[in-house]
Amino acid sequence: MSLSKGSLVKSVTKLGLSSAFLSSFTNNTAVVASLISAIKDNPNHSPSKLLLPLSYTAILGGTITLIGTSTNLIVNGFAVDAGMQPLGFFDFTLVGLGALSVGLITILVMLKYLPDNGKSDQEVVPFYLEGKIQTGSKLIGRTVEENGLRDLKDLFLAEIIRNNERICAVTPQQIIQQNDVLLFVGDIKSVPLLTRFDGLKVVHDNHEKDIEHLVEVVVSQSSKFIGKTVKEIRFREQFHAAVIAIRRGHDRLQGGLGQVQLQAGDSLILAPGKNFYSLPNLKREFVYISGLDLQTHLAPKQSNIVLLSFAGVLGLSIFGVVPLVKGLLVLLIGLMLSGTIKLNEIKRRFPLELLVVVGSAIGLAKLMIGTGLAGQISSALFMVLGDFGPYGAFIAIFLMTVLFTELITNNAAAALSFPVAYSLAVGFNVDPLPIMAVAFGRQVLYHHLGIKQI
């Protein structure tokens, strides 16, 4: 990848400017998601030296334009409701470019202090897998040490489940019995070593698989199986695949694999059947499948049409021909009618939780204005800040919204800060626009620090 070529300073500069430019027109989460794989696998620099600057500059880029972050749009909506002129597309650009410049220079100066987690030094997070002692196995009646189960490369026998009871801290003298389930922790590449033990089955339930051809999947945030065990969801029947191993960050899992409650981000090693890759629900349940691209790619012609249409809508909005929201809504409907975007894809990716949180905060903000609570709060602040003038109010609003963003989402914090900021501006008889800028500029600065991103 060209962004990672050259010296570290050049790479970070190119990466920072590119990600900032992209995130000024698109969601910064999408920008990071599109670049993170290439950055992580680059051969020139340690990924950690590039991933952190990528995150920070993508967040900074969101401060440059009206659509760079959803918080700007929310504040703009409140401004229009309050009778103010809508915020312009580039009203934030000068301040945003200043913040981006300071942030990027700071990153370049502090590069040597960023973590250098080289690939050779990265800690290997072990998988959690199990094998079952079959009837007639030569392992039965012999100790763990006699069977050679203590000398496995990169695998550690952590527990034995016998008659639904767990035997932890397995000793070398522990005698193996029929139907014992042996729980191992270690590198999944060492699983084939278990096949050398007579009567030790890695795949259960008479579901024979070739464990030389394994697939790794990562459970999606949108999966309907989150919170349910592998056994409860009848994983083998659902996906025509047997679960060989599970990994969950650095957490130590307990009990058999069938009793593990799945969580978003869990890595599962599967022995797939021939019908596995043709299942229609893979994209919904898994965010990653090794050897399979889950992303929906457009044809070159469709991709060009989408980009040109998006640029056209932005241009019409910038020159005041068509309101941005209406233009994007028409574009979305057009893409759906043309088949470029599927309705079920929109439903699957629609951020319902975020909508509820932000909608509730906006409703509360309007209630504050309607009931006069915002005016009472601003009157109290006016009495305290009267001697400091508008600049004192400017700083106070900034600090108040910083506090809010530590407790709630940035969008919600901006929504709650707006009515107070607007009332203060009216109380000081000054143009409310600068104080409105602080209401979203606060969340921007804390975004820059990598504290929270929506």
N, C-alpha and C positions, 0 to 999 in steps of 0.2 A: 504494500500500500504506500502511495507516494507521500501521504501525510507523515509517515513515520521514518522517512528517509532523511539522511543528513544528521547533523549533530542534534543532541537532545534539545538545545535551545531553539534551533530552527524547527524541529519537529513540533515542539509545544506551541511555538508561535503560529505555525501553519494550522495546527489542529485547533488552537484557540480561536483564531480569526474565522476559520471555516465553520466551526460549531456555533459561534456567536451569530454569524450571518444567517445560518439556517434557522436557528431558534428565534431570531427576530421576526420570522414569518410563519414558523410552524411551532408546534408544541415541543418544549425542550426535552420531554421524556422520549418522544419519538426520535429526536435527533440523537440522543444518547443511545437508544436501542439500536439504531441503524449503524452506528459506528463502533459500538463496544466490541463486537466479535472480531472485527478486523484489527482493532487496537490491541485486544488481548492476545491475538495470535501473531502479532508482528515480530519479526526476527531481529530487529535492530535495537530495541530498548526494552527495559523492564516494563511490563504492563502497568504496574502501579505508578510509574513515573508519568504515564500518559492518561490513565483513567481518571485520576483526581483532577488534573487540569481540564479534561473533557467535561467533567461534571460541572465544575465551577464556571467555565466560560459559556457553557450552554445556558446556565441559569442567568449569567450576566447578559447574554444576548437577548433574553426575554424582556429586558428593560428598554430596548431601543425603540420599539414601535407599539402602537395601540394593541395589536393582536399578538404581541410577543408573549404575553401571559394573560391568563383568564382574569386575574385580579384587576388589570387595567380596564378590561371590558366591564367588569362589575362596577367599578368606580365611575366609569363613563355613563353607565346606565343611571346611577344615582344622580349624577350631575344633570343629566337631561330631565329627570323627574323633578329636580329642584328648580328647573327653569333656567339653568345655565346653558351656554352654548356647548354642543358636543365637543369632546376632546378630539383634536386632529390626529391623523395617523402618525405624524412625525413630531407631535408636541413633546414627546419624551426623548427624542433622538439625541439632543445635545447633552442632556444629563446622563442618558444611558451610555453614550459613547465615552463620556468622562469616567463613569463608573467602570466600564469595560477596560479602558486604558489603564486605570489605576490597578484594577484587579489583575490584569494580564501581566503588568510590570511586576507586581508583587509576587505572582506565581513564578516568574522567571528568576527573580532575585532569590526566592526561597527554594529553588529547585533541588538544591543539594540536601534539603531537609525532608523532602518527600520520601516515603518508604521505598526502598529498593528491594522488592520481593522477587528476586530472580527465580526463574522456573526451577532451577536446581535446588533452591532453598525453600520452596514452598512446602508447607506441611501437608502431608497426604492424609486426607480425611478417610478413615476406613469404612468399608461397607460392613453390613450386618447380615450374615447368611446362616443357613441352617442345613443340617443333613440328618436323616433318620436311619436308625439301625434296623435293618430288615431281618426277617425270620431266617435263621440258618447262617447268619453272618459269623465269620471267624473272629470278629472282634468281641463277641459276647463271652463274658466270663473272664476276660483279661483286663488288666489295668490300662489306664490311659498311657502310661509310660511304656508298657509292654507292646501296645499297639502302635507306638510311634506317633501318637497324636500330639505330642509335645514338641516335635521337631519339624513342624511344617513351616516352610518358607513364607514369610509375610502373612501367616494366619495364626490366630491365637484362639484356643478353645476357652471361651469365656464362661459358658454356662451349660448345664445339662438339664433338660426338662424331662422328668420321669413321673408318670401318673399325675400329670397336671401340677406337679410341685417342682420348684426351681432349685437346682443345686448350684450355688454360686461359688466363686473362687475354687474352681475345680483343681484338686490335687493330683499329682502323678499316680497316687495309689488308688484313685477312684476306679471302681470296677464298672465296666460297660455292661448294660443289660439290654435285652430285646426291647424294641420299640422306643429306646431312648432317643430324644431329639437333641443333637449336639449343636450348640450355637457358637459360631465362629465370628471373630472380628478381624478384618484385615483387608488386604488388597484383592480386588475382585479377579485380577489376572492369575491369582494362585488357585482359583476354584478347580481347574482341571487336576490339581494334585489330589483332590479328594476322591477322584475316580479310581485311584490305585488301591483304595481300601475296600476289601471284600464286604459287600452288604451294606455299604454306606451310600444312601441315595440322597443326592442333592435336590432332585425334583421329585415331588410327592404325587399322591392322588392318581397313580397309574397314568400320569401324563408324561410320557417319555419324550425327551427333547435332546437335541444335540447341544450340549453346553459349550461346544467350541464356537457356536454362532449365537452370541448373546446380544441383546439390545438394551441400551440405557435410555430411560425416559424420565422426565421431570414433571411432577404433578402440577397442573395449572391452577391459578388462583380461581378460575371459573369452574373448576371441576365439581360435579355434584357428589363426588365420593369423599370430599374432605370431611374429616371427623368420623368416618366409618372405617371399620377394619377390612383387611384384605379378604377375610373369610365372609364377612357380612355382605359384601358387594359381589361375592362369587366371581372374583377377578378372572379366574381361568375361563369361565363360561362367557363372561362379558367380552373379553379381549382375545380369546384363543391363545393365551400365553400364560406361562407359569412364572411366578415371582421367585427369583433365585436369591436376591439380596436387596437390602434397603439401606440407604444412607440419609441421615438427617443432620447436616452440619456437623458439629462436634458433639451432639447429644448422644449419650449412651442409651440405646433402646433396650427394652426388657421384654421377656416373653418370646413366644414363637412368632414367626413372621405373619402368620395368619391373624394374630391378635394385635398387630400394630395398627393404630389409628392413623390414617393417612393425613398429611398436612401439605399445604401448598409449598412447593419447593423440594419435597422429598424426591430423592433419586432412587429409581427402581431398576434393578437389573432383571430383564425378562428373557425367558427362553421362548421365542415366538413360534406360533404355528403358521401354516402356509396362508391362512386367511387374515393374519394380523394386519398387514399393511393395507388391506382393502376395506377395513372397517370405517364407517362414516363419522364416528364420534372421536377420532384420535385428536383432531385439532382442538376440540372443546376440552378434553380431559387432560391433555399433555401439552406443555409449552415447548418441549424439546423431545425429539426422538433421534437418537444417533443414526446417521445414515439416511435420514429422511428430512426433507425441507418442508416445514409446516407453513411457511409464509406463502401468501397468495400473491403471485407475481403477475403484473399486467404485461400484455404484449407491447412491444416498442411503440406501435401506433397509438394504442390506448394510453400509454404512459405520457406520451407527448401531448395528447389531447387534454388529459387531466392537468398537466403542468400549465399549459397555455390557458386553459379555462380558469384555473386558480389565479394566475397572473392577471388575466383580464378582469376578474372580479375585484382584485386588489386595486388595479388601476382605476376602475370606475369608482371605487370607494374613495380613493385618494383625491380624485378630481371632483368629488361631490355629486357624481351623476346618479349612483345607486347606493343606498345605505348598505353597509358591510354585511349586517346580519341577513337582510333580505337577499342580497346577492349570493351569499354562501348557501342559504336555504334553497334558492332556485338551482344552484349548481349541484347540491346534494340530490335533489329530486331528479335532475337531469341524468346524473350518474346512475341512479337507481333504475330509471326507466330504460337506460341504454344497456343495463346489465353489467356495468363496470363494477358496481358495488351491490352486494346482496343484502337483502333486508335482514336475514338471519345473522349476518356478520355484524350489522349495526346493533342488533339486539344483544349479541354476545359481548360486544365491547362497550356497550353504553354504561358510563360510570354512575349507576343508580345511587350508590352510597354517597358519592360526592355531591350529586344533585340534591339529595335529601339534606345533607349538612349545610350546603350553601343556601339552598332555598329557605331553610329554617332561619338561618342567620339574616338573610335579606328581609324575611317577614318580620323578624324581631326588630331590625333596624327601622323599618317603616312604622312599626308599632311605637317605637321610641319617639319618632317624629310626630306621629298622630296624637299621642297622649301628652306630649309636652315634656316627657322625661329627658329627651336630648337637650331641650332648652334649659331645664333645671340644672343638668350636669354642667352645661357650658356656662351658666350663670355663676355656679360655684367656682369653676375654673377661672372665670373672668375676674372674680373678686380676688383670687390668689395671684393671678398673673397680670392684673391690671397695670402694675408699675413696670412690667417687662415689655409691654406692648405686643404687637403682632409676632415679633421674632420669638418672644418667650412662648406664645401660644403655639407657634410653629414647632418649637422643640418639644413642648409638652405633648402635643398630638403625636409626634414621632415616637416619643418614649412610651406613650400609652399603647400605641398600636404594636410596638415591639413586645410589650408585655402580653398583649392579646395573642400575638402569633406564637408565643411560647405555650399557650394554653389551648388554643383552637387552631383550625386551619387558617392559612393566609387569606383565602377568599372570605371566610367568615369574619376574620379580624378586620379586614378592610370594610366590610359591610357594617359592622358595629361601630367602627371609628368614624365613618362618614357623617352621620347626623350630628355628632358632637363637634367635629371639625367645622362643618358648615355653620352651625349655630355660633361658634366662636368667631368665625370670620364676619358674620353679620353683626355680632356684638362689637367687634373692633372697627366695623364699617370699612372693611377692606375687601379687595377682590378675593373671593373664596378659592380661586383656581390654584394658587400656590399651596394652600393648606390641603387641598384635595390631592395634589401631587405627593405630598408627604404621606397621606393616608395609604397610598399604594407603594410609594418609594420606600417606606419602612419595611414592608414585606420583601421588597426587592433586595434590600441590603442584607437582611437576614437570610434570604435565599442565597446570596453570594457567599455567605459564610458556610453554606452547606448544611444548614440546620434543618430546613424543611423545604420540600418541593411538592407542588400540586400540579 
